[in-house]
Amino acid sequence: MSNAYDWESIAAERQAHRDGTIAALADLPDPISVPDFPDPANLPLNVYKTGRDQLTPQEIKLTETSPTLLLVRLANRSLSAVELTRTFLKRAAIAQKLTNCTTELLPTLALERAKYLDDYLAANNATVGPLHGLPISVKEHIGIKNHDLNAGFCGWVGNIANEDGAVLKPLYDAGCIFYVRTTQPQTLMHLETSSNIFGTTVNPFHRNLTSGGSSGGEGALIGMRGSCLGIGTDIGGSIRSPAGNNGLYGLRPTSNRLPMGGQAATMLGQEHIIPVVGPLSTHLSGLSLFMSTVIGAEPWLEDPALVPLPWREDSHFPINAVTGRMKKIKIGVMRWDGVVMPHPPVLRAIDEVVAALETTPAEFEVVEWEETEAARAWDIISALYFADGAAQERAAMAKTGEPALPLSEWILTQPNVPKPPGHTAEKLWQLTLQRDDFKKEFLAKWLKSGIDVLLCPVGPGVAPRLGTAKYWGYTSLWNLLDYPAAVFPVSQVGEKDTGEWEYAKGPGAGEKDVTNMKLWDPAYYRDAPISLQLVGRRFEDEKLLEALTVIQGKIGLPFVDATKG
């Protein structure tokens, strides 16, 4: 357990431990060589290519192949689990040196597991399961047995997980390999990733921008292709923000479909805003692979809080046997939420996607969606986040005297967050009723519109400048509603975004809008990935991913791949 008032020493020890797990790669019987890089001040802003240039063509090919295709090669023994794991360990170590995204590598654990899986396949001529030999990265606050479990608080360093996180068991049983753990912010309640333990995780495509949060270590690692499939969590945008900022695919599932046990966090047990666990991946197919594997294990048989709903493979948009045409997908388009106008690249991405969809009217119907209740949604959810007046967050920081970081202080002091000791029971009931009324009204509007899915921004711009991610409305709205939401890459900031932003010459919609206007500078955000979000109704996760798969295939997303820029 951590010693009080010694947070700097705790942070130094954790960083030394992390660096030691990278150095251990060179001490393996078959050493893995990891290059050194210049001091961060001398690195280019875009370090994706910097890291990639240190790899062999075979290492590049393996780490940039989709998880589903890797599994085919693993199963037919044209690729060994040991080779694949060694390659991802190397690229993860490179990602750490360039973006500060990991808390530890797990080379001994991972390579022993990989050898076991290779031996099993050779002896039995069969895989252990659908994820046989696939390396998967894990956000730190999801426990791995016998490893530290601190959730970004210095005072929680030394807490050792006595079991694996509940979501890991079905993945492990399916044959995967856990090989690296990733960073998260202090409090787990930033849309960036910074803590007093590990410092700031940065964006691989622009180091002065954030990788997002709170699963920002996953975002940067997968963005650097140090992982092809990783596990994050989301209570306000913490999967979707990193996915969007790093040009990845990410899914916030409907709550109570995936198990949440074995995690470290404050406010465990609260049910007014339910957190979720979910996947981030380099490829869209990775999201369905993750969901179908975990849900296919019927986790509700161990966790009664989960809904006993199997993963449904039947098409929601079938081909008509007579006409040969697919059932048309009706897509609503929310260009902005009425509170903060997104920066020009996001608006451009929406325009480009809509224009492409409208070229195939037999398959897609596009309708506009005007959002008028986003400010009310934030008032409700921000009041519900810290029902105890943030007492548990303050206590966790006070344990070692570590300072509250600026974004921690910002979220903990939002106007609707109560003062200690927090909400009365009666006030909490009232807020819960407000939440439920909001859900009913929104559902009625959705049903009246007749849409299947809703296209919208992931945030008020591309990856924010470090320290500025203070608008959650484009992601937290869906947490309040508990709607599944998938993020996908569209393009990259470049020459198309250099013109004047006419909207910014006006008065704006309010203080938050004006603040966001002032952050826009086309030169500053150059190379940042541009992503969007597709949303579905509760428990229509499968329909959502199918719709996104059809859309991506029909219009050829992404239009620009940030890794090729």
C-alpha positions as CSV (number, residue, x, y, z in Angstrom):
1,M,0.0,0.0,0.0
2,S,1.2,3.5,-0.8
3,N,2.8,5.7,1.9
4,A,0.9,8.9,2.6
5,Y,2.3,12.2,1.3
6,D,4.9,10.6,-0.9
7,W,3.2,10.7,-4.3
8,E,6.3,11.8,-6.2
9,S,8.2,8.7,-5.0
10,I,5.2,6.5,-5.9
11,A,5.1,8.0,-9.4
12,A,8.9,7.5,-9.9
13,E,8.6,3.9,-8.8
14,R,5.8,3.1,-11.2
15,Q,7.6,4.8,-14.1
16,A,10.7,2.8,-13.3
17,H,8.6,-0.4,-13.2
18,R,7.1,0.4,-16.6
19,D,10.6,1.2,-18.1
20,G,11.9,-2.0,-16.6
21,T,9.2,-4.1,-18.4
22,I,10.4,-2.6,-21.7
23,A,14.1,-3.1,-20.8
24,A,13.2,-6.8,-20.0
25,L,12.5,-7.3,-23.7
26,A,16.3,-7.2,-24.3
27,D,16.9,-9.8,-21.6
28,L,14.6,-12.5,-23.2
29,P,16.3,-15.7,-24.4
30,D,15.5,-14.4,-27.9
31,P,15.9,-10.6,-27.3
32,I,13.6,-8.1,-28.7
33,S,15.5,-4.9,-29.7
34,V,13.7,-1.6,-29.1
35,P,15.2,1.5,-30.5
36,D,15.9,4.7,-28.6
37,F,14.4,8.0,-29.7
38,P,15.4,11.7,-29.2
39,D,14.2,13.7,-26.3
40,P,10.5,14.5,-26.8
41,A,11.4,18.2,-27.5
42,N,13.3,17.0,-30.6
43,L,10.7,14.7,-32.0
44,P,8.4,15.7,-34.9
45,L,4.8,16.4,-34.0
46,N,3.6,13.5,-36.0
47,V,5.4,10.4,-34.6
48,Y,3.4,7.7,-36.3
49,K,5.9,7.4,-39.1
50,T,8.8,7.8,-36.7
51,G,7.8,4.6,-35.0
52,R,6.9,2.7,-38.1
53,D,10.3,3.4,-39.7
54,Q,11.9,1.3,-36.9
55,L,10.1,-1.9,-38.0
56,T,10.8,-4.5,-40.6
57,P,8.4,-5.0,-43.5
58,Q,7.1,-8.2,-41.8
59,E,6.6,-6.4,-38.4
60,I,4.7,-3.7,-40.2
61,K,2.5,-6.2,-42.1
62,L,1.6,-8.1,-39.0
63,T,0.8,-5.2,-36.8
64,E,-1.3,-3.5,-39.5
65,T,-3.4,-6.5,-40.4
66,S,-6.9,-6.8,-39.1
67,P,-7.6,-8.9,-36.1
68,T,-9.9,-11.2,-38.1
69,L,-7.3,-11.9,-40.7
70,L,-4.6,-12.5,-38.1
71,L,-6.9,-15.1,-36.5
72,V,-7.1,-16.9,-39.9
73,R,-3.3,-17.1,-40.1
74,L,-3.0,-18.2,-36.5
75,A,-5.5,-20.9,-37.0
76,N,-3.9,-22.3,-40.2
77,R,-0.4,-22.1,-38.6
78,S,1.0,-19.8,-41.2
79,L,1.7,-17.5,-38.2
80,S,2.7,-18.4,-34.7
81,A,1.3,-16.8,-31.6
82,V,4.8,-16.3,-30.3
83,E,5.9,-14.4,-33.4
84,L,2.8,-12.2,-33.4
85,T,3.1,-11.5,-29.6
86,R,6.8,-10.6,-29.9
87,T,6.0,-8.2,-32.8
88,F,3.2,-6.4,-30.8
89,L,5.4,-6.2,-27.7
90,K,8.1,-4.4,-29.8
91,R,5.6,-2.0,-31.4
92,A,4.0,-1.3,-28.0
93,A,7.4,-0.5,-26.5
94,I,8.0,1.9,-29.4
95,A,4.5,3.5,-28.9
96,Q,5.3,4.0,-25.2
97,K,8.6,5.8,-26.0
98,L,6.8,8.2,-28.5
99,T,3.4,8.8,-26.8
100,N,3.7,7.7,-23.1
101,C,0.8,5.3,-23.4
102,T,1.6,2.2,-21.3
103,T,1.7,1.4,-17.6
104,E,3.6,-1.9,-18.1
105,L,4.4,-4.5,-20.7
106,L,3.8,-8.2,-19.8
107,P,6.4,-10.0,-21.8
108,T,6.9,-13.1,-19.6
109,L,3.2,-13.6,-19.1
110,A,2.4,-13.0,-22.7
111,L,5.1,-15.2,-24.3
112,E,4.4,-18.1,-22.0
113,R,0.8,-17.9,-23.0
114,A,1.7,-17.7,-26.7
115,K,4.0,-20.7,-26.5
116,Y,1.2,-22.7,-24.7
117,L,-1.2,-21.8,-27.5
118,D,1.2,-22.7,-30.2
119,D,1.9,-26.1,-28.5
120,Y,-1.8,-26.7,-28.0
121,L,-2.6,-26.1,-31.7
122,A,0.3,-28.4,-32.8
123,A,-0.8,-31.2,-30.5
124,N,-4.5,-31.0,-31.1
125,N,-4.8,-29.6,-34.6
126,A,-7.5,-27.2,-33.2
127,T,-7.6,-23.8,-31.6
128,V,-8.6,-23.3,-28.0
129,G,-11.2,-20.8,-29.2
130,P,-12.1,-18.0,-31.6
131,L,-9.4,-15.6,-30.4
132,H,-6.6,-18.2,-30.4
133,G,-3.2,-16.4,-30.3
134,L,-4.5,-12.8,-30.7
135,P,-2.7,-10.2,-28.5
136,I,-5.2,-7.8,-26.8
137,S,-4.2,-4.6,-24.8
138,V,-6.0,-3.7,-21.6
139,K,-6.7,-0.4,-19.8
140,E,-5.0,-0.4,-16.4
141,H,-8.0,-0.1,-14.2
142,I,-9.4,-3.4,-15.5
143,G,-7.7,-5.8,-13.1
144,I,-5.1,-8.5,-14.1
145,K,-4.5,-10.9,-11.3
146,N,-1.4,-10.2,-9.2
147,H,-0.8,-6.9,-10.9
148,D,-1.1,-3.3,-9.6
149,L,-4.6,-1.8,-9.8
150,N,-4.5,2.0,-9.2
151,A,-7.0,3.6,-11.6
152,G,-4.7,6.6,-11.9
153,F,-4.5,7.5,-8.2
154,C,-1.1,7.6,-6.5
155,G,-2.8,6.6,-3.3
156,W,-4.1,3.4,-4.9
157,V,-0.7,2.2,-6.1
158,G,0.0,-1.0,-4.3
159,N,-3.5,-2.4,-4.5
160,I,-3.0,-5.8,-6.2
161,A,-5.8,-7.4,-8.2
162,N,-6.8,-10.7,-6.7
163,E,-8.6,-11.8,-9.9
164,D,-8.8,-10.9,-13.5
165,G,-11.4,-8.3,-14.6
166,A,-14.7,-10.1,-15.5
167,V,-14.5,-9.0,-19.1
168,L,-11.1,-10.7,-19.5
169,K,-12.2,-14.2,-18.6
170,P,-14.3,-14.9,-21.8
171,L,-11.6,-13.4,-23.9
172,Y,-8.9,-15.5,-22.2
173,D,-11.0,-18.6,-22.5
174,A,-11.4,-17.8,-26.2
175,G,-7.6,-17.9,-26.6
176,C,-6.3,-14.3,-26.5
177,I,-3.1,-13.0,-25.0
178,F,-2.9,-10.0,-22.7
179,Y,0.5,-8.4,-23.2
180,V,0.3,-4.7,-22.3
181,R,-1.6,-2.4,-20.0
182,T,-2.4,1.2,-20.8
183,T,-2.6,4.6,-19.2
184,Q,-5.7,6.4,-17.8
185,P,-6.2,9.8,-16.2
186,Q,-6.5,10.8,-12.6
187,T,-10.1,10.2,-11.5
188,L,-10.8,8.3,-14.8
189,M,-13.0,11.4,-15.6
190,H,-11.0,13.3,-18.2
191,L,-11.4,13.3,-22.0
192,E,-7.6,13.4,-22.0
193,T,-5.1,11.1,-20.3
194,S,-2.9,12.7,-17.7
195,S,-2.0,11.6,-14.2
196,N,0.5,12.3,-11.5
197,I,1.8,8.7,-11.9
198,F,2.7,8.6,-15.5
199,G,2.2,12.2,-16.8
200,T,0.5,13.0,-20.1
201,T,-0.3,10.6,-23.0
202,V,-0.1,12.4,-26.3
203,N,-1.6,11.9,-29.7
204,P,0.7,10.0,-32.2
205,F,-0.4,12.1,-35.1
206,H,0.2,15.4,-33.3
207,R,2.0,15.4,-30.0
208,N,0.6,18.7,-28.9
209,L,-2.9,17.2,-29.1
210,T,-4.5,14.8,-26.7
211,S,-4.9,11.1,-27.3
212,G,-8.3,11.4,-25.6
213,G,-9.5,9.9,-22.4
214,S,-10.1,8.2,-20.2
215,S,-9.0,5.2,-22.4
216,G,-6.3,7.4,-23.9
217,G,-3.5,5.0,-23.4
218,E,-5.5,2.5,-25.5
219,G,-6.1,5.2,-28.1
220,A,-2.5,6.2,-28.5
221,L,-1.2,2.6,-28.4
222,I,-3.7,1.4,-31.0
223,G,-3.2,4.6,-33.0
224,M,0.5,3.7,-33.2
225,R,-0.5,0.2,-34.2
226,G,1.1,-1.2,-31.0
227,S,-2.2,-3.1,-30.6
228,C,-4.9,-4.1,-33.1
229,L,-7.6,-4.7,-30.5
230,G,-7.9,-3.2,-27.0
231,I,-10.3,-2.8,-24.1
232,G,-11.5,0.5,-22.7
233,T,-14.3,1.8,-20.5
234,D,-16.8,4.6,-21.1
235,I,-19.0,6.7,-18.7
236,G,-18.9,10.0,-20.7
237,G,-16.9,9.3,-23.9
238,S,-13.9,7.4,-22.6
239,I,-13.8,4.9,-25.5
240,R,-15.1,7.2,-28.2
241,S,-12.9,10.2,-27.5
242,P,-9.7,8.1,-27.9
243,A,-11.0,6.3,-30.9
244,G,-12.0,9.6,-32.6
245,N,-8.8,11.4,-31.7
246,N,-6.6,8.6,-33.0
247,G,-8.5,7.7,-36.1
248,L,-9.7,4.3,-34.8
249,Y,-12.9,2.3,-34.4
250,G,-14.5,2.3,-31.0
251,L,-17.8,1.1,-29.5
252,R,-19.7,2.3,-26.4
253,P,-22.1,-0.7,-26.0
254,T,-25.5,-0.6,-24.3
255,S,-25.0,-1.0,-20.6
256,N,-25.4,-4.4,-18.9
257,R,-24.4,-6.4,-22.0
258,L,-20.7,-6.9,-21.0
259,P,-19.4,-7.7,-17.5
260,M,-17.9,-4.9,-15.4
261,G,-16.5,-6.8,-12.4
262,G,-12.9,-6.6,-11.2
263,Q,-12.3,-3.0,-12.1
264,A,-10.9,-0.2,-9.9
265,A,-12.8,3.1,-9.8
266,T,-14.5,5.4,-7.4
267,M,-18.3,5.4,-7.1
268,L,-18.5,1.6,-7.7
269,G,-22.1,0.5,-7.2
270,Q,-23.8,3.7,-8.4
271,E,-26.4,3.0,-11.0
272,H,-27.7,6.4,-12.2
273,I,-25.1,6.6,-14.9
274,I,-23.9,3.1,-15.7
275,P,-20.3,2.8,-17.1
276,V,-19.6,0.3,-19.8
277,V,-16.6,-1.7,-21.1
278,G,-16.0,-2.0,-24.8
279,P,-13.5,-2.4,-27.6
280,L,-11.2,-0.1,-29.7
281,S,-9.6,-1.5,-32.8
282,T,-7.7,-0.6,-35.9
283,H,-10.5,-2.3,-38.0
284,L,-14.2,-2.2,-37.8
285,S,-14.5,-6.0,-37.8
286,G,-12.6,-5.9,-34.5
287,L,-15.6,-4.4,-32.7
288,S,-18.0,-7.2,-33.7
289,L,-15.3,-9.8,-33.0
290,F,-14.9,-8.5,-29.4
291,M,-18.6,-8.2,-28.7
292,S,-19.6,-11.6,-30.2
293,T,-16.8,-13.3,-28.3
294,V,-17.7,-11.9,-24.9
295,I,-21.4,-12.1,-25.2
296,G,-21.1,-15.6,-26.8
297,A,-19.7,-16.8,-23.4
298,E,-23.1,-16.0,-21.8
299,P,-21.6,-13.8,-19.1
300,W,-25.1,-13.3,-17.6
301,L,-24.8,-16.8,-16.1
302,E,-22.1,-15.4,-13.7
303,D,-23.3,-11.8,-13.4
304,P,-27.0,-11.4,-12.8
305,A,-26.9,-7.7,-13.5
306,L,-26.3,-8.5,-17.2
307,V,-29.1,-8.8,-19.7
308,P,-29.4,-12.4,-21.1
309,L,-29.3,-11.2,-24.7
310,P,-27.2,-13.2,-27.2
311,W,-25.2,-11.5,-29.9
312,R,-27.6,-11.5,-32.9
313,E,-26.0,-12.3,-36.3
314,D,-29.2,-12.0,-38.4
315,S,-29.2,-9.0,-40.7
316,H,-31.2,-6.0,-39.8
317,F,-31.0,-4.8,-43.5
318,P,-31.6,-8.0,-45.5
319,I,-31.6,-8.3,-49.2
320,N,-35.0,-8.6,-50.7
321,A,-35.3,-12.0,-52.6
322,V,-37.5,-10.5,-55.3
323,T,-35.9,-7.1,-56.0
324,G,-32.3,-8.0,-55.0
325,R,-32.1,-4.8,-53.0
326,M,-31.0,-4.3,-49.4
327,K,-33.5,-2.8,-47.0
328,K,-32.9,0.9,-47.0
329,I,-31.1,2.4,-44.0
330,K,-32.6,5.7,-42.8
331,I,-29.9,7.9,-41.3
332,G,-30.4,11.0,-39.2
333,V,-27.7,13.7,-39.4
334,M,-27.0,15.9,-36.3
335,R,-24.5,18.5,-37.6
336,W,-24.3,20.1,-34.2
337,D,-26.0,20.0,-30.9
338,G,-27.1,23.6,-30.6
339,V,-24.5,24.3,-27.8
340,V,-21.0,24.1,-29.4
341,M,-20.5,24.2,-33.2
342,P,-17.8,21.7,-34.3
343,H,-14.7,23.0,-36.0
344,P,-14.6,23.1,-39.8
345,P,-12.9,19.7,-40.4
346,V,-15.7,17.9,-38.5
347,L,-18.4,19.8,-40.5
348,R,-16.5,19.0,-43.7
349,A,-16.5,15.3,-42.8
350,I,-20.2,15.2,-42.2
351,D,-20.8,17.0,-45.5
352,E,-18.6,14.5,-47.3
353,V,-20.2,11.5,-45.8
354,V,-23.7,12.8,-46.4
355,A,-22.9,13.6,-50.0
356,A,-21.5,10.1,-50.6
357,L,-24.6,8.5,-49.0
358,E,-26.9,10.6,-51.1
359,T,-25.3,9.2,-54.3
360,T,-27.0,5.8,-53.5
361,P,-30.6,6.8,-52.6
362,A,-31.8,3.2,-53.1
363,E,-29.8,2.1,-50.1
364,F,-29.7,5.2,-47.8
365,E,-32.2,7.8,-46.9
366,V,-30.7,10.8,-45.1
367,V,-32.7,13.2,-43.0
368,E,-31.7,16.1,-40.8
369,W,-31.8,15.9,-37.0
370,E,-32.1,19.1,-35.0
371,E,-30.9,18.7,-31.4
372,T,-32.3,21.2,-29.0
373,E,-31.8,19.5,-25.6
374,A,-28.1,19.0,-25.3
375,A,-27.6,21.7,-22.7
376,R,-30.3,20.1,-20.5
377,A,-28.7,16.7,-21.0
378,W,-25.4,18.0,-19.6
379,D,-27.1,19.6,-16.7
380,I,-28.6,16.2,-15.7
381,I,-25.6,14.0,-16.3
382,S,-23.1,16.3,-14.7
383,A,-25.3,16.4,-11.6
384,L,-25.4,12.7,-11.5
385,Y,-21.7,11.9,-12.0
386,F,-20.5,12.7,-8.4
387,A,-23.6,12.2,-6.2
388,D,-21.3,12.2,-3.1
389,G,-19.9,15.6,-3.9
390,A,-16.8,14.0,-5.3
391,A,-15.8,12.8,-1.8
392,Q,-14.3,9.5,-3.0
393,E,-12.1,11.3,-5.6
394,R,-10.9,13.9,-3.1
395,A,-10.2,11.1,-0.6
396,A,-8.2,9.1,-3.1
397,M,-6.0,12.1,-4.0
398,A,-5.7,13.2,-0.3
399,K,-4.3,9.8,0.6
400,T,-0.8,10.8,-0.7
401,G,-1.4,14.5,-1.0
402,E,-1.2,14.4,-4.8
403,P,-2.5,17.5,-6.4
404,A,-5.7,17.5,-8.4
405,L,-4.8,18.1,-12.0
406,P,-6.6,20.9,-13.9
407,L,-9.0,18.7,-15.7
408,S,-9.8,16.8,-12.6
409,E,-10.6,20.0,-10.8
410,W,-12.7,21.2,-13.7
411,I,-15.0,18.2,-13.9
412,L,-15.3,17.9,-10.1
413,T,-16.4,21.5,-9.8
414,Q,-19.0,21.7,-12.6
415,P,-21.9,23.9,-11.6
416,N,-24.3,21.0,-11.0
417,V,-21.9,18.8,-9.0
418,P,-23.1,19.0,-5.4
419,K,-20.9,20.2,-2.5
420,P,-20.0,17.5,0.0
421,P,-21.6,15.5,1.5
422,G,-23.4,15.3,-1.8
423,H,-27.0,14.9,-2.9
424,T,-29.7,13.9,-0.4
425,A,-31.6,10.7,-1.3
426,E,-34.6,12.8,-2.3
427,K,-32.5,15.0,-4.6
428,L,-30.9,11.9,-6.2
429,W,-34.4,10.5,-6.8
430,Q,-35.5,13.7,-8.5
431,L,-32.4,13.7,-10.8
432,T,-33.1,10.1,-11.7
433,L,-36.6,11.0,-12.7
434,Q,-35.3,13.9,-14.8
435,R,-32.9,11.4,-16.5
436,D,-35.8,9.0,-17.2
437,D,-38.1,11.8,-18.5
438,F,-35.3,12.9,-20.8
439,K,-34.9,9.3,-22.1
440,K,-38.6,9.0,-22.8
441,E,-38.8,12.3,-24.7
442,F,-35.7,11.5,-26.8
443,L,-37.0,8.0,-27.6
444,A,-40.4,9.5,-28.8
445,K,-38.5,11.9,-31.1
446,W,-36.4,9.1,-32.5
447,L,-39.3,6.9,-33.2
448,K,-41.2,9.7,-34.8
449,S,-38.3,10.4,-37.1
450,G,-38.2,6.7,-38.2
451,I,-34.4,6.7,-38.4
452,D,-32.3,3.5,-37.9
453,V,-29.1,5.3,-36.8
454,L,-27.9,8.8,-36.2
455,L,-24.7,10.4,-37.6
456,C,-23.1,13.0,-35.5
457,P,-19.7,14.5,-34.3
458,V,-17.6,12.7,-31.7
459,G,-16.6,16.1,-30.2
460,P,-16.4,19.8,-30.9
461,G,-13.4,19.3,-33.1
462,V,-10.6,16.9,-33.9
463,A,-8.3,15.9,-31.0
464,P,-8.2,18.8,-28.6
465,R,-5.1,20.8,-27.6
466,L,-3.6,19.4,-24.4
467,G,-5.5,20.6,-21.4
468,T,-8.6,21.9,-23.3
469,A,-10.9,18.9,-23.5
470,K,-13.8,20.5,-21.6
471,Y,-16.8,19.8,-23.8
472,W,-18.3,16.4,-23.3
473,G,-21.7,16.9,-24.9
474,Y,-21.2,15.0,-28.1
475,T,-20.4,11.8,-26.2
476,S,-22.0,12.2,-22.8
477,L,-25.5,12.6,-24.3
478,W,-25.4,8.9,-25.3
479,N,-24.2,7.9,-21.9
480,L,-27.3,9.6,-20.4
481,L,-29.5,7.9,-22.9
482,D,-27.6,4.6,-22.7
483,Y,-27.5,4.3,-26.5
484,P,-24.7,2.4,-28.2
485,A,-22.4,4.6,-30.2
486,A,-19.6,3.6,-32.6
487,V,-16.8,5.9,-33.8
488,F,-15.1,5.6,-37.1
489,P,-12.4,7.5,-39.1
490,V,-13.3,9.6,-42.0
491,S,-10.4,11.9,-43.0
492,Q,-7.4,14.0,-41.8
493,V,-6.9,17.7,-41.3
494,G,-5.1,19.2,-44.3
495,E,-5.4,21.7,-47.1
496,K,-9.1,21.5,-47.4
497,D,-9.4,23.0,-43.9
498,T,-7.3,26.1,-44.3
499,G,-10.1,28.6,-45.3
500,E,-11.8,31.1,-43.1
501,W,-14.5,29.8,-40.7
502,E,-17.4,32.1,-41.3
503,Y,-19.3,30.9,-38.3
504,A,-16.6,32.1,-36.0
505,K,-17.1,35.7,-37.1
506,G,-20.5,35.6,-35.4
507,P,-21.5,35.9,-31.8
508,G,-21.7,32.2,-31.2
509,A,-24.3,30.2,-29.2
510,G,-22.9,30.9,-25.8
511,E,-19.8,30.9,-23.7
512,K,-18.9,27.3,-24.5
513,D,-19.3,27.9,-28.2
514,V,-17.1,31.0,-28.1
515,T,-14.4,29.1,-26.2
516,N,-14.4,26.4,-28.9
517,M,-14.3,29.0,-31.7
518,K,-11.1,30.5,-30.2
519,L,-9.3,27.2,-30.2
520,W,-9.6,26.7,-34.0
521,D,-6.5,27.2,-36.0
522,P,-6.1,25.1,-39.2
523,A,-2.3,25.0,-39.1
524,Y,-2.3,23.9,-35.4
525,Y,-4.4,20.8,-36.0
526,R,-2.7,19.7,-39.2
527,D,-2.5,15.9,-39.6
528,A,-5.1,15.2,-36.9
529,P,-7.5,12.4,-37.8
530,I,-11.1,13.4,-38.4
531,S,-13.7,11.0,-37.1
532,L,-17.5,10.8,-36.7
533,Q,-19.9,8.9,-34.5
534,L,-22.9,6.7,-35.5
535,V,-25.5,6.0,-32.8
536,G,-28.2,3.4,-32.4
537,R,-31.1,2.7,-30.0
538,R,-30.6,0.8,-26.8
539,F,-29.8,-2.9,-27.3
540,E,-29.4,-2.4,-31.0
541,D,-25.6,-2.7,-30.9
542,E,-25.6,-5.3,-33.6
543,K,-27.9,-3.2,-35.9
544,L,-25.6,-0.2,-35.3
545,L,-22.4,-2.1,-36.3
546,E,-24.1,-3.7,-39.3
547,A,-25.3,-0.2,-40.5
548,L,-21.7,1.1,-40.1
549,T,-20.3,-1.8,-42.0
550,V,-22.7,-1.3,-44.9
551,I,-22.0,2.5,-44.9
552,Q,-18.3,2.0,-44.9
553,G,-18.4,-0.6,-47.6
554,K,-20.7,1.4,-49.9
555,I,-19.0,4.8,-49.7
556,G,-15.4,3.7,-49.1
557,L,-14.5,5.0,-45.6
558,P,-12.2,6.4,-44.6
559,F,-11.8,8.9,-47.4
560,V,-8.3,9.7,-46.1
561,D,-6.3,7.3,-43.8
562,A,-4.2,9.3,-41.3
563,T,-1.7,6.5,-41.2
564,K,-1.0,6.9,-44.9
565,G,-0.7,10.7,-44.7
